[in-house]
Amino acid sequence: MIIIANWKANPKTVKEATALARNIERSMRAGKNTEVVVAPPYPFLSAIGMVLKKTKLGAQNSFWEDTGPYTGEVSWRHLKNLGVRYVIIGHSERKKYSGETDIMINKKVRVLLENGITPILCIGENKKRKTGISSEIARNLRTALLGVPAKHLSRLIIAYEPVWAISTNPGSRPDTPDNASRVSRFMRSVLSRMYGRAAIRNLRIIYGGSVHSRNIRSYLDEGMMQGALVGKASLNAQEFLEIVRRAHG
Ligand code: PGA
């Protein structure tokens, strides 16, 4: 099981970020079977990396090239050098505000897997459907994984992130564990057609979309999720710790 704090572009200062990380770290009781990852904004990575001991360091994006003439980019190698072992890729907010495409996402996923970093690949439909599962999900999954060999799948994490359920999106509505479990089964069926059942046995599918301490257990139990990607609720140390505590069961 894995719980990931996606701080997005928060908090305002390195001082506040360090204090938040210290508060999380101080009371963290990560169980044997639960990994906890904190993904702060890039400029805070070094400072947060020094605070985290029981919790692992993650990033919210990475560029696919190693080094070179790519003004403004931060490469997977820079991140690896700072101790980052998990990178969130293809979050809907990157698609919306930075024009990230499925092809770019595919390059990022491939290069991270080849270089021993775990991508947390975000996949989710934009609009809630009354019935059925959006074909967007299968399409995005297939494009994101083009050229990814089966041997890498056990290290991949997929975050099902229904865009309409992200807490900070205007008009967002809560999802249900029932929908989450249907989509997770659908994703596994798409992937097993691509790779065969055995290859995806250890692949983790986690849930992202307004997760808090009161609904985490239902997404893990009824939703059949192997963890959560937590946005807003991860900015409050007490609430985030409670999510982790409840995730242990
Ligand atoms: P939220 O964000 O928990 O604030 O809904 C989830 C995400 O976008 O990662």
Boltz pocket constraint, residues with backbone or C-beta under 6 A from the ligand:
constraints:
  - pocket:
      binder: B
      contacts: [[A, 6], [A, 161], [A, 165], [A, 166], [A, 167], [A, 168], [A, 208], [A, 209], [A, 210], [A, 211], [A, 229], [A, 230], [A, 231], [A, 232], [A, 233]]
      max_distance: 6.0
